[in-house]
Amino acid sequence: MGRKHSAAARKKARTRKQHTKRGDGNSSASTAPSELNENSKCLEELPKENVEEEEQVACETTTNDTMDCLPRTIDFYPFAYALYNTYLGDHCWYCLAPAENLRRCTGCSEAMFCNESCQKLGWKDHKAECKALRSSVEVPDIEVRLLGRIVTRFKDIKNGNDKKDTTFYLHRSSKRCLMDIWAHTDKIKCDNFAMQKFNDIYSKLVTFYGTKSILSKEEIFELHCRDYINRHAISDNAYLEEIGKGLYLDLCAYDHSCRPNTIYTCKGFVATLRALDRNVSLNDRSATFYSYINLLSSSQERKKLLKDTWYFDCQCARCIDNNDNIITSMLCPSCSETPERLCIFGEAPYKNKLTQILTCPKCHVDVPKEKVLEAIDAMRFVDRILEKKEIEQMPKKQAVCFLKGLMERFARILPNVNVYMCKIIQLLLPLIDPSDNETLLRLHLESEECVRFCYPPNHPAVGVHLSNIGYFFLRCGHPHRAELYLAMAYEIVKFTLGSDHAMTVSKYALLEEARREVREVRRIIIDQSSRFQVPVTSSSMTSKPKSVYDDKQRVETVITVSSLEQVHPEEKEGSSELADLAHRPQNHLHDSQADEHAASLSPSASQP
């Protein structure tokens, strides 16, 4: 099928940041010149010592639970990769680690490395661009640099230079050859937008490297097509930001699904495929899928983006599931209380197959055509403001008023599960005052159903969203509810990302804070209840003795009720730790904003 990649995929897609990847294929699927295939070297053609070493690391697998019989993760290494220009000054150009005291390349004075080891290991990628940077007025964008690295590495393999460097395939091996992966050259040639993009990149590539240092335009076009279709976004270690792009020859063998059973994360340039449930067999590519796109989208949006960018018609389990139409549903305009949600698209028992008229199964009133069109227009309106990035062009105060007004107006037409209502909330969240915990909590709760519907249960995006709800419950003085949400969030990220992942550690710390608050509330209530104990009298001694269980049940009932109210004032005044945390919500709010893209999160896919 298609690949998950950083494509600026035209029209609507060209305005969005997307991940980068493409599906499995063979050389016959492309129009690559035969000499390229003859000169491209597979892993089996490498020197024996390199083969033995790289077969061990090409696809490393780990099992997180001794009870599991299936591997939970597989690691993949890139053929080539590059950082976004924004991160060139504070990330190592080899291992991609962020650092303050990086060493600058003495040759070009642009490239940054952690130490001498990273500089030596990164030289095979940096050598050609180092020479080009010395005479360049500016550093080219990631499109030019990534394609340049692909071209120079492919050229080295073609000329046999890989055999002269014992570290050439160190953590850079693949079971497949570059020319084995999908290219769709014929389709790209017929795509005016894609061809215009290639010609622009090629022109900058020639200006930067010079014609003598690179391959012919025909060969570069073949490599560009494989890059364009198959590359992946590289996220930071925390799974919050996209910092670069990479071409992973083995990872791109896995196909897309809008209902994935895996995700991939990054640690430096190493990509790790992670199962979302215990029944996933990662080695079975026919039954293992991850998503190339943002899952918080309607089926119409997803199919168009996949077709425009990766040239395939998605027929995954979610796209053929009629229930998915609930995220583009409308509210019945005739129901007096709790309006029924009606699916506009797809089949439904309350839709007339001939006239397409909707009849509410609750109030049994036909929905007027103009009301259906009103709901469709509302969704299209949200789509337009996203495509044109109108909110980003407004002053903050104006944007907040506009979005709040939009939510209030559309809430009478569209249910909370509607993905376009969720998109409005996504736009609004970063603009809300970080100290306005009640508003932030309300917005997260209103979008919870849609997030849970669009993402698989163990997806980190769900974990982050639930964690944000728990965080704001905690800040609003509801520790018991906070503990419930934070416990769910922690279990999700621990299962998917592992107990030692930065996100898992941060969620556990927040869960422990909620548990401390719950214990403190329990202590206060028990102390208060003990002050009002009935003194022992002769009449009480003759009455039926009350069991310890009755007392415990009474206290627990009081505790449960108290969790629905504000925390006792004494608790807030007496907890210096809570006061400190109340003044530093930025990290968790950052998680909140990252999720409402996504990672939320997948990191969202990058566009070429």
Secondary structure in CASP SS format (residue, H / E / C, confidence):
PFRMAT SS
TARGET T0000
AUTHOR 0000-0000-0000
METHOD secondary structure of the structure
MODEL  1
M C 1.00
G C 1.00
R E 1.00
K E 1.00
H C 1.00
S C 1.00
A C 1.00
A C 1.00
A C 1.00
R C 1.00
K C 1.00
K C 1.00
A H 1.00
R H 1.00
T H 1.00
R C 1.00
K C 1.00
Q C 1.00
H C 1.00
T E 1.00
K E 1.00
R E 1.00
G C 1.00
D C 1.00
G C 1.00
N C 1.00
S H 1.00
S H 1.00
A H 1.00
S C 1.00
T C 1.00
A C 1.00
P C 1.00
S H 1.00
E H 1.00
L H 1.00
N H 1.00
E H 1.00
N H 1.00
S C 1.00
K C 1.00
C C 1.00
L H 1.00
E H 1.00
E H 1.00
L C 1.00
P C 1.00
K H 1.00
E H 1.00
N H 1.00
V H 1.00
E H 1.00
E H 1.00
E H 1.00
E H 1.00
Q H 1.00
V H 1.00
A C 1.00
C C 1.00
E C 1.00
T E 1.00
T E 1.00
T C 1.00
N C 1.00
D C 1.00
T C 1.00
M C 1.00
D C 1.00
C C 1.00
L C 1.00
P C 1.00
R C 1.00
T E 1.00
I E 1.00
D E 1.00
F E 1.00
Y C 1.00
P C 1.00
F C 1.00
A E 1.00
Y E 1.00
A E 1.00
L E 1.00
Y C 1.00
N H 1.00
T H 1.00
Y H 1.00
L C 1.00
G C 1.00
D C 1.00
H E 1.00
C C 1.00
W C 1.00
Y C 1.00
C C 1.00
L C 1.00
A C 1.00
P E 1.00
A C 1.00
E C 1.00
N C 1.00
L C 1.00
R E 1.00
R E 1.00
C C 1.00
T C 1.00
G C 1.00
C C 1.00
S C 1.00
E C 1.00
A C 1.00
M E 1.00
F E 1.00
C C 1.00
N C 1.00
E H 1.00
S H 1.00
C H 1.00
Q H 1.00
K H 1.00
L H 1.00
G C 1.00
W H 1.00
K H 1.00
D H 1.00
H H 1.00
K H 1.00
A H 1.00
E H 1.00
C H 1.00
K H 1.00
A H 1.00
L H 1.00
R H 1.00
S C 1.00
S C 1.00
V C 1.00
E C 1.00
V C 1.00
P C 1.00
D C 1.00
I H 1.00
E H 1.00
V H 1.00
R H 1.00
L H 1.00
L H 1.00
G H 1.00
R H 1.00
I H 1.00
V H 1.00
T H 1.00
R H 1.00
F H 1.00
K H 1.00
D H 1.00
I H 1.00
K H 1.00
N C 1.00
G C 1.00
N H 1.00
D H 1.00
K H 1.00
K H 1.00
D C 1.00
T C 1.00
T C 1.00
F C 1.00
Y C 1.00
L C 1.00
H C 1.00
R C 1.00
S C 1.00
S C 1.00
K C 1.00
R C 1.00
C C 1.00
L H 1.00
M H 1.00
D H 1.00
I C 1.00
W C 1.00
A C 1.00
H C 1.00
T H 1.00
D H 1.00
K H 1.00
I H 1.00
K H 1.00
C C 1.00
D C 1.00
N H 1.00
F H 1.00
A H 1.00
M H 1.00
Q H 1.00
K H 1.00
F H 1.00
N H 1.00
D H 1.00
I H 1.00
Y H 1.00
S H 1.00
K H 1.00
L H 1.00
V H 1.00
T H 1.00
F H 1.00
Y H 1.00
G C 1.00
T H 1.00
K H 1.00
S H 1.00
I C 1.00
L C 1.00
S C 1.00
K H 1.00
E H 1.00
E H 1.00
I H 1.00
F H 1.00
E H 1.00
L H 1.00
H H 1.00
C H 1.00
R H 1.00
D H 1.00
Y H 1.00
I H 1.00
N H 1.00
R C 1.00
H E 1.00
A E 1.00
I E 1.00
S E 1.00
D C 1.00
N C 1.00
A C 1.00
Y C 1.00
L C 1.00
E C 1.00
E E 1.00
I E 1.00
G E 1.00
K E 1.00
G E 1.00
L E 1.00
Y C 1.00
L C 1.00
D C 1.00
L H 1.00
C H 1.00
A H 1.00
Y C 1.00
D E 1.00
H E 1.00
S C 1.00
C C 1.00
R C 1.00
P C 1.00
N C 1.00
T E 1.00
I E 1.00
Y E 1.00
T E 1.00
C E 1.00
K E 1.00
G C 1.00
F C 1.00
V E 1.00
A E 1.00
T E 1.00
L E 1.00
R E 1.00
A E 1.00
L C 1.00
D C 1.00
R C 1.00
N C 1.00
V C 1.00
S C 1.00
L C 1.00
N C 1.00
D C 1.00
R H 1.00
S H 1.00
A H 1.00
T C 1.00
F E 1.00
Y E 1.00
S C 1.00
Y C 1.00
I C 1.00
N C 1.00
L C 1.00
L C 1.00
S C 1.00
S C 1.00
S H 1.00
Q H 1.00
E H 1.00
R H 1.00
K H 1.00
K H 1.00
L H 1.00
L H 1.00
K H 1.00
D H 1.00
T H 1.00
W H 1.00
Y C 1.00
F C 1.00
D C 1.00
C C 1.00
Q C 1.00
C C 1.00
A C 1.00
R C 1.00
C C 1.00
I C 1.00
D C 1.00
N H 1.00
N H 1.00
D H 1.00
N H 1.00
I H 1.00
I H 1.00
T H 1.00
S C 1.00
M E 1.00
L E 1.00
C C 1.00
P C 1.00
S C 1.00
C C 1.00
S C 1.00
E C 1.00
T C 1.00
P C 1.00
E C 1.00
R E 1.00
L E 1.00
C C 1.00
I C 1.00
F C 1.00
G C 1.00
E C 1.00
A C 1.00
P C 1.00
Y C 1.00
K E 1.00
N C 1.00
K C 1.00
L C 1.00
T C 1.00
Q C 1.00
I C 1.00
L E 1.00
T E 1.00
C C 1.00
P C 1.00
K C 1.00
C C 1.00
H C 1.00
V C 1.00
D E 1.00
V C 1.00
P C 1.00
K H 1.00
E H 1.00
K H 1.00
V H 1.00
L H 1.00
E H 1.00
A H 1.00
I H 1.00
D H 1.00
A H 1.00
M H 1.00
R H 1.00
F H 1.00
V H 1.00
D H 1.00
R H 1.00
I H 1.00
L H 1.00
E H 1.00
K C 1.00
K C 1.00
E C 1.00
I H 1.00
E H 1.00
Q H 1.00
M C 1.00
P C 1.00
K H 1.00
K H 1.00
Q H 1.00
A H 1.00
V H 1.00
C H 1.00
F H 1.00
L H 1.00
K H 1.00
G H 1.00
L H 1.00
M H 1.00
E H 1.00
R H 1.00
F H 1.00
A C 1.00
R C 1.00
I C 1.00
L C 1.00
P C 1.00
N C 1.00
V C 1.00
N C 1.00
V H 1.00
Y H 1.00
M H 1.00
C H 1.00
K H 1.00
I H 1.00
I H 1.00
Q H 1.00
L H 1.00
L H 1.00
L H 1.00
P H 1.00
L H 1.00
I C 1.00
D C 1.00
P C 1.00
S C 1.00
D C 1.00
N H 1.00
E H 1.00
T H 1.00
L H 1.00
L H 1.00
R H 1.00
L H 1.00
H H 1.00
L H 1.00
E H 1.00
S H 1.00
E H 1.00
E H 1.00
C H 1.00
V H 1.00
R H 1.00
F H 1.00
C H 1.00
Y C 1.00
P C 1.00
P C 1.00
N C 1.00
H C 1.00
P H 1.00
A H 1.00
V H 1.00
G H 1.00
V H 1.00
H H 1.00
L H 1.00
S H 1.00
N H 1.00
I H 1.00
G H 1.00
Y H 1.00
F H 1.00
F H 1.00
L H 1.00
R H 1.00
C C 1.00
G C 1.00
H C 1.00
P H 1.00
H H 1.00
R H 1.00
A H 1.00
E H 1.00
L H 1.00
Y H 1.00
L H 1.00
A H 1.00
M H 1.00
A H 1.00
Y H 1.00
E H 1.00
I H 1.00
V H 1.00
K H 1.00
F H 1.00
T H 1.00
L H 1.00
G C 1.00
S C 1.00
D C 1.00
H C 1.00
A H 1.00
M H 1.00
T H 1.00
V H 1.00
S H 1.00
K H 1.00
Y H 1.00
A H 1.00
L H 1.00
L H 1.00
E H 1.00
E H 1.00
A H 1.00
R H 1.00
R H 1.00
E H 1.00
V H 1.00
R H 1.00
E H 1.00
V H 1.00
R H 1.00
R H 1.00
I H 1.00
I H 1.00
I H 1.00
D H 1.00
Q H 1.00
S H 1.00
S H 1.00
R H 1.00
F C 1.00
Q C 1.00
V C 1.00
P C 1.00
V C 1.00
T C 1.00
S H 1.00
S H 1.00
S H 1.00
M H 1.00
T H 1.00
S C 1.00
K C 1.00
P C 1.00
K C 1.00
S C 1.00
V H 1.00
Y H 1.00
D H 1.00
D H 1.00
K H 1.00
Q H 1.00
R H 1.00
V H 1.00
E H 1.00
T H 1.00
V H 1.00
I H 1.00
T H 1.00
V H 1.00
S H 1.00
S C 1.00
L C 1.00
E C 1.00
Q C 1.00
V C 1.00
H C 1.00
P H 1.00
E H 1.00
E H 1.00
K H 1.00
E H 1.00
G H 1.00
S C 1.00
S H 1.00
E H 1.00
L H 1.00
A H 1.00
D H 1.00
L H 1.00
A H 1.00
H C 1.00
R C 1.00
P C 1.00
Q H 1.00
N H 1.00
H H 1.00
L H 1.00
H H 1.00
D H 1.00
S H 1.00
Q H 1.00
A H 1.00
D H 1.00
E C 1.00
H C 1.00
A C 1.00
A C 1.00
S C 1.00
L C 1.00
S C 1.00
P C 1.00
S C 1.00
A C 1.00
S C 1.00
Q C 1.00
P C 1.00
END
